Amino acid sequence: MLLFLAACTNANTTPPEAAPPADSESANVTLVLWQSWSGTDSQVISPLVNEYNNQNPQGRVLVQAISMSTLDDEFRTQATRGSGPHMIMMPSSWVGELASADLFLPLDEFISPAERNTLLPVTLGSGQIRNTEGKTTLYGLPISFDTLALFYNQANIETAPEDTDDLLRLARGLSDPDDEPPRWGWAMDLSIDETIGYLHAFGGQVFDENGEVVLANAGSDGAEQWLEWLMALNDDPQLFVRLDSSIQVERHVKNNQVVMSFGWAHELAAYRQLWGGQMGIAPLPVLSETNQAPQPYVQSTLLAVNQGISETERNAAMAFLRYMISEEVQEVLLEHEIQPARQDLRLSGDEPHLIAARIFRAQAEQSQPILNGRERDLIWRELQLMQRQAVTKSINPADAVLNADQRLRDQLESDNP
């Protein structure tokens, strides 16, 4: 459930025209960074950039806030005609489409293996794109990440469920759908982004290690079992786990009618405000049927560099990228409950932000990067259709998997003849 996400995506709606990349080799460089963080997150990025500018008066960074709703299109438009910002801070799910238009500078030769090794592998993977020959290229450097965890109200649950059998037992026992208003032990929207981790826990696969579609081959049994599991959850009257229920789930959570829900790291402050010191957080429960942990998506915030800038600007941009993954900056993100991409930060301690950070890091370490290739929307659409057809019983799970596999093959082959 992307709870309260709209509150995190407001910024200026009309981006200013950024200056074209300079050709001058002057020692003094000013770089423009477009970013869409808002609210308390925007209040974190500005002081960090100010500190960088104080330390680097000859290579300053000017931050411009752009609405998330227009950031992608505005960058594409301006960068295509040779202008635009020198750098962009964006969700990792965008990187493939923009990189395929040759708008980003490949970063492999500039970010050393030692520097890459400081980052959580799943966040680094979220900034990499694999071509048709299997070669991966780094186009975005991760500074933070977002993934799912189980949020629960400790006023009702002393210990978080470790597996899905415990989750269902607790949820059903705590639910009272006939009460006014109804009370739910577990509420969740059956969206792809919140349930895909359990596809892999069932042994399902969409693609193999070579990027070939295997949904109806090696991944068929697991995919069918996953769809059957989702059907059972959707039909369970003691759970509010439904298809297309994000608005209702959000309302129930806000009204404190829910004891447990899956939530994203960026929702941490909202759940803490709701439940206060009674807020509990835990990794997603292990799937009881297979004793396998789910592998939810990880969305990273990436810094990418405009392909069209000069060598002097490029060198200045790399200095800023390194600053943003430094221990100093990553510690600041951590203190503000923005989950840092750096994997070597110490998270020991009893402070609430450290407890939460340990959970999210542990979850990220067994998770997968969110879809980030240029075919992302196509793949997402077909997985949603497969899920919907099965959960609504339009067709049986086996046929839903087979049809989705064939549609993916046909469309991906037509896009990559």
N, C-alpha and C positions, 0 to 999 in steps of 0.2 A: 504494500500500500504506500503510494507516494504521498503520504500525509502532509498537508500544508505546503505542498511543493510550490504552489503559486506564490507563496510569500517569499520564496527564494529566487524568483526570476524577474523581479521588477527592476528596471533601470531606465535610463534615458531611452525614449522610443526612436529618436532620430539621431543617428551617429554623425558627428562632425566629419567633414572632409579631412582625411589625414594627408599630410604632405607627402609628395612622391619621395621615394628613397633617394638620399643624397648621393651624388657622385664624388663629393669632396673627400679627400683623404686627410682632412683636418683632424687634429688630435681630439678636438672637442666634438662630441656626438650627443645628440638628443634622440632617444628612441621612443616611439609611440607604442604603447601596449593597450590593446582593446581587451576588456574583461567584462563579464556580466554578473559577477557576484554583487549582491545587494544586501541591505539590512546590516546585521551585525557582521556578516562575513566581509562586506565591503569596508567596514571599519577596521578590519584586520589587515587587508591588503595595502591600504594607503600608508599606514605608518611603516610597514616593511619597505615599501618603495622609497619613502622619505629617508629612511635609514640608509638604504643603498645609495641614494643620491648624495647624502652627506659623506659617505665613504668614497664615492667615485664622482667627483665634481666634473671630470672630463668625459664621463660616459653616463649621462643622466637618463632617467626613464620618466616619461610623461604618461600617466594612466588616464584612459578615457573609458567611462562606463557606457556600455551599449546594452540595450535590451536583449535578453536571450532569444526573444522571438525574431529579431532581425539580424543578430550577430552573424550567423552563417551566410545569409544572402548578401549582406553588406560587405563582408570580407571577400566573398567570391567576386562580387562585382568590381570592387576597387582593385583587388590584387590582379585580376585578369587584365585590367587596363594599365598595369604597371605602377599602381600607387597603393593605397591602403596602409595599415599600420605595419611597423617592423615586426611586431610580435602579437600573438593572439592567445588568450587563455580560454580554453573551451572544454566541453565534455569529450571524453575519449570516443564516444560513439560517432562523432563527426569526422574523425581523422581520415578514414579511408576515402570518402567521397571527395574531400578537398585535396588530399594528396594525389588522387588519381587525375585531378585537373592540373597537376604540376605546379601547385601554388605554395607548397611547403619545401623548405630546405631539408634534405636528409641530414640527420644528426649523428650518424654512426661514427664519422671520422672526427667529430668534435667532442663527443662525450666518451671518455675512456672506459675500458672494461672495469677498472677499479671504481669509477664513479657510478657506473650502472649497477655494480654489485652492492651498493649501499641501499638500493631500492627494492621493495617487495617485487618479486618476479611477476606477479599477476598485474601489478600496476605498470611495470615496464612493458609487459606484453600488450597492454591496452593501448600503448602508443606505437606499436609496431604493425606493419602491414606486410602480408606475404603475397608475392606476385605469383603468376601462373607457373613459374619455374620452381617455386618453393623457397625463394630467397626472401628473408625478412629484412625490412628496413625500418629504422626508428625515425618517425616523423614528429613525435611529440614527447616531451619530457614530463613525466608525472610529478606533481607536487603534492597531491592529496588523493584520497579515494573515498568511495561510498559503497557500502554493501549492506546486506540484510542481517538482522539478528532477531531474536525473540524478545519482545518487551512484555513484561507482565507486572501485575499489581501485587506487591508483596503483602498487602493487607489481606489478600485472599489465598495466596500461594506462598508457602514458606520456601520451597525448593523448586527450581525450574525443572520441567520434564526433560529427561535426557533422550528419550526416543519418542517416536510418533504414537506408539501404543499408550504411553503415559500421557502424552499431550491430549489424545482423544478422551482418555478416561477422565482426566481432570476437567477438560472442557465440558464434557457432557454432564458431569456432576455439578458444575458451577452454573450451568445454563438454566434459565427459567423463561422460555419463550412465551409463556402464557401470562407472565407478570405484566404490569402496566407502569412504566414502560418495560419492555422485555429486557432480560439480562442475558448476556452471552459469555460463555467461558472462553470461546475463541471466535474472533471475527477476522476475515481476510477476503480480499478480492482475488478471485481465481484468475489473475492475469498471468501472462507468460513470464514477465520479469520477476514475479514473486514465487512462481512454482517451478520454473525451469530447472532449478537446482536438484529437484527430486526426480526429474527425468533421468539424470545421470546417476542418481543413487539407485534407481531401478535397473541400471545397466544400459539405458538407452543412449543412443548417439545420433546426432544429426550428420556430422562429418567425421571422417577418420583423420589420422595424423597428416595425411597428404591433401586434405581439403576435399576429398571425394564424398559425395552424398551416400550415406549408409543407413539412412533412417529406416528403410524397409528391408535392410539386409542384416548386418551385424547388430544394428540397434533396434530391430523390430520388436523382439519380445519385451524389452524394457520399455519401449515407447507405448506399447499396448497396455502393459501393466500400469504405467503412469496415468494413462488416460482413464483406465478403469478406476483407479484410486481417486482421481479428480471427480469422476462421476459420482462415486460414493460420498465424497465430501459434500458435493453440491446438493445431493438428495437428503443429507442427514438433517432432520428437523431440530436436532439439539445443537447444531452449529450454525453460525452465520458465516459460512464459507461458500460464497456464491459467485457465479459468473456475472460480470458487469455490475458489480456492487460497490465500486470504489467510493461513490458519493455517500451511499448509505453506511458503509463501514466507517468512513471518516466522521459522519454525524454521530454514530453510536459511540465511537471512541471519545469524541469531544464531550459527549453527554455522560461520560463515565459509566456506560452500560456494558463495557467490555473488560474482561480480565486479562486476556492474552491476545497479542497480535504480532504478526511479522512487520517489522519496520526498518527503515533505512537509517544509516548513520546521521544523515542531515536532519532527521526528525528527533534526534536525541533531546534537544532543548524543549521541544513541544511535549514529549512524554514526561520529561522531568517537571515541567510546569503543571501537567495534569495530575501526576501522582506524587510529586514531591519526593520526600525521602523514602517513600514506599516503592519507588520505581525500581523494578528488577530488570536485568538484561542478561541474556545467555545466548550461546550459539544456537543456530537452528537445530532442532532435534534430529537425531540419527533416524534413518528410516528403519523401522522394526522389521519389515519384510526381508530386508537384505543385510541389515546391520551395517549399512554404508552411510557415511555422512553426505548430506546434500552439497552440491557445488553451485551456489547461487552466482549471479553476475556481480562483477565489480566494475563500477563506473569510475574512472579516474578523471581528475582535472589535469589537463595537459597544457604545457607551454609549447607553442609551435612558432617557427620563424618564417617570415615571408621570403619566398625564393628569390625575389627580385632586388634585395638590398645589396649595398656595396660591401666590399671586403672589410672595410673599417667598421661599418655598422654590424656586420656579421660577428666580428670579434667582440664588439661591445655587447651584442645580444647573448653570446655564449657566456660572457662573464656574469650577466644577470641571471641566466638559467642556472649556472652553478651556485650562485648566491641563494636562489630559491630552493635548492635541495640541500643547502648547508644545514648542519646541526642547529645553528642559531635560529634560522627561519623555521625549520621543521618543529623545533621546540615551541615556538610561538603559536604555530598552527595547532599543535597538540593542546596547549593551554586553553585555546579557544574552542576546543572540541571539534576541530576540523581534522579528520583523521590523516596523519602524515604518511607520505609515500615511503619515507625512509624506514628501513627495517631494523636499523641498529640503535634506535633510540631506546633508552631505558624506560620501561613502563611500570616498574615496581612502585608500590605505594598504595595507600588506602583512599586517596582523594578520588571523588566520583569520576572525574574525567579520565583518570588513569585506569580505573576499573573498567570503564566502558571501552577505552582504547585497547585494553588487552583482549576483550571479547571480539572487537571488530578486527583486530589484527589476526587473531586465531582463525576467525571465519574467512578472512581474505586469503590466508595461507592455504586453504583447501577449496578455493573458489576458482572461477574462470573469468577472463576478461569479457565484458559485454561485447556484443557484436559490433564491429567497427569498420568492416569492409564497405566498399561502395555498394555491394549488394545487400546491405543490412536491412533496408526497408522491405525488400522482396522476401528475404528469409523470414523476417519477423511476421510479415503478412501471412505467409503460408503456414507458419507454426500456429498463429492465432486461429486461422481457419480450421486447421486440423483439430485443435483443442475444442473450438466451438461446436464443430460437427459431432464430435464424440460426446461432449458433456450434455448437449441438448438432445442427444440420441437421434440426430438426423441420419447418421449412418453408424455402423458398429466401429469400435476402435481399430480393428484390423484393417478395414477398408479406409478409414480416415488416415492411417499411417501410410498405407500403400498409395493412396491418391496424392498425399502431400509429397511423398518421395518422388513420384513421377512429375508433379508440377515443378518441384525444385530442379530436378534434372533438366527438364525441358527449358525452363526459363534461364537457368545458369548457363546452359550450353548455347542458347541464343545470344546471351550477353558476352560470352567468351568463345566465339566460333573457332 
